[in-house]
Amino acid sequence: MKPRSQLLSVFLIFPLVSAPSAAQSQLGMADPKGSLLWMTGPYRTREAAPIREANSSRLDSLIRAGNLYLTAQDVVALAIENSVDVEIQRYAPLLAAQVLKRAEAGGALRSVGLPVSAGPQSVSLQGVSLAGGDAGGAGGGVGSGGGIVTQLGPGIPSLDPNLSAFVNYQHAKTPQSNTILTGTTALVQKSGIFQTQYSQNFDFGLGASVSYASQRISLNSQFFNLNPFTTGSLDFQVTQNLLQGFGPAVNGRNIRVQRNNLKVTDLQFRQQLIATISSALNLYWDLVSFDTDRRARRQSVEVARQLLENNRKQVEIGALAEIEITRAEAQLYAAQQDLVIAETNFMQQETILKNALSRNGVAAAGLSAVHIVPLDRIEMPATDELKPEEELVREALEKRAEIQQARINLDSNRLNLTGIKSSLKPSLQAFAQFTSNGLVGELTALGALQPGIAELAGGYGKLLNQLVTAKYPTYSVGFSLNIPLRNRAAQSDYATSMLEMRQNELNLMKNSSQVRVDVQNAVIGLRQARARYEAALKSRILQEETLSADRRRYELGAGTPYQVVQSQRDLATAISAEVQAMANYTHARIAYDQALGRTLEVNGVIVEEALEGKVSRESKLPAKLPEGGAQ
């Protein structure tokens, strides 16, 4: 074969190879570059961008004079921008898109990504919460997982086109035992072979290929009519599955399942956002309650110190016994001990919150020495506007990501079941083949004497003409049938998958019932938290009045120091109970939003912004900043 003709054949076939689509290049990865990208792009690596290790600029903008001033909205924004758990889940849609690309090529599905991670907990978390250890934070009985990965049923053919080529040159010299056939004692054969094939499978079960082959042979024998001569063939083959492996529903099931898995990864990202934001808010409001508690403890220490000074003066003038100094000192030391505990809780909680809001944790430059000053205070709304229970349940069933995931996965199970059912059928294939043959060469002296050989004399152009006009055709059609006599494996796979789907349907029903329980518990928890707060508030007011009355009686000489000390202790206990009740209410409110699937909506979170890792809402510090930090 002539080299130019061989190269021409290559370029006639090569443009049939599909170039990467524009959608495939928008996956958050660096595209390969080069002037021959249309040819070499599918065979180059695509590098993922390095991980982002730096915190968002928002964190630095909230630091003033060694203090980090935070509102609840700032905590939400920082959790979205800097949480490593959220950053990990940002890769899930990219991973799922790559698996979809693999499925579109006919490849098997891969299990990628990581499960939702629950956020950190407070130093002393005693509030009302429905999380129950579940990463999603909506209810311990409602679970969720990733997408569906099943590889049962008929094998899915490769859906990417394939181009193959083979070129070979051979020189062979072989001794001959019969010179009558070859006319020489040593036959020398020089041959050049070129073969190329383009093949493609389709999702409805059709496989097609077109092949071209040619061979040029030159011999040292004069006993051939054509020497040198060139043979060629142009071959078309098609195979169609008629039973097993027939139809797009069977061969394209992985593509449809992975598209569902893409939706699941989006929901999983929402779950991670909900878990992270809820955890960060719980940490923040616990810090606020710890801050309130330590301020109250400081006041208790000052009151106890003032009582001790008053008792000493009274003992000096003989109005009191010395035992009252001992009692006052005991009260002071007890108040100081409570203050140390409150300060310790605040500082530990501060460390946990800083670690949650920083991508590098407390190891970030200068962050370990920064103290958090919460700008918000827990405020109890006048009333909790609660809708009727049935309306709340309907809202939760529509918004809860776990329920949506379960429904999507059930749909994926049904798609897989179609493919598994196809494996129960016998294998029946229809096939057809058409081959156009050609032969040309140079006439030898012997060939010139043979009638009809002259029409084969010619060059490569004449060979191509023979192939295109199908002057020497070969064709065949037929069927191939393969019937498994017992088919137990296919029956088992179908029955097992059907039973698993029934389990998943029951599990969805169970989770739907659990959502109702979650909503009821959330409503009960919210009402209980409000009742506990109102009781704690009333108790604290009464204890303040009691302490004030005991002080007046003591100052008038009608009361004893012991009564004042006891009232101080009772007031400190009442203040702590009120602070804890307020913290309980914040946890109950957060759990209520989680149970209804409202967390992102209530906190003004835009999922598209969260995917980008940049919250557009700006953080503004008040003109006059309060003093704060560890004391």
Secondary structure, 3 states (H helix, E strand, C coil): CCHHHHHHHHHHHHHHCCCCCCHHHCCCECCCCCCCHHHHHHHCCCCECCCCCCCCHHHHHCEECCEEEECHHHHHHHHHHHCHHHHHHHHHHHHHHHHHHHHHCCCCCCCCCCCCCCCCCCCCCCCCCCCCCCCCCCCCCCCCCCCCCCCCCCCCCCCCCEEEEEEEEEEEEEECCCHHHHCCCEEEEEEEEEEEEEEEECCCCEEEEEEEEEEEEEECCCCCCEEEEEEEEEEEEEEEECCCCCCHHHHCHHHHHHHHHHHHHHHHHHHHHHHHHHHHHHHHHHHHHHHHHHHHHHHHHHHHHHHHHHHHHHHHCCCCCCHHHHHHHHHHHHHHHHHHHHHHHHHHHHHHHHHHHCCCHHHCCCHHHCEEEECCCCCCCCCCCCCCHHHHHHHHHHHCHHHHHHHHHHHHHHHHHHHHHHCCCCEEEEEEEEEEEEEEEEECHHHHCCCCHHHHECCHHHHHHHHHHCCEEEEEEEEEEECCCCCHHHHHHHHHHHHHHHHHHHHHHHHHHHHHHHHHHHHHHHHHHHHHHHHHHHHHHHHHHHHHHHHHHHHCCCCCHHHHHHHHHHHHHHHHHHHHHHHHHHHHHHHHHHHHCCHHHHCCCCHHHHHHCCCCCCCCCCCCCCCCCCC
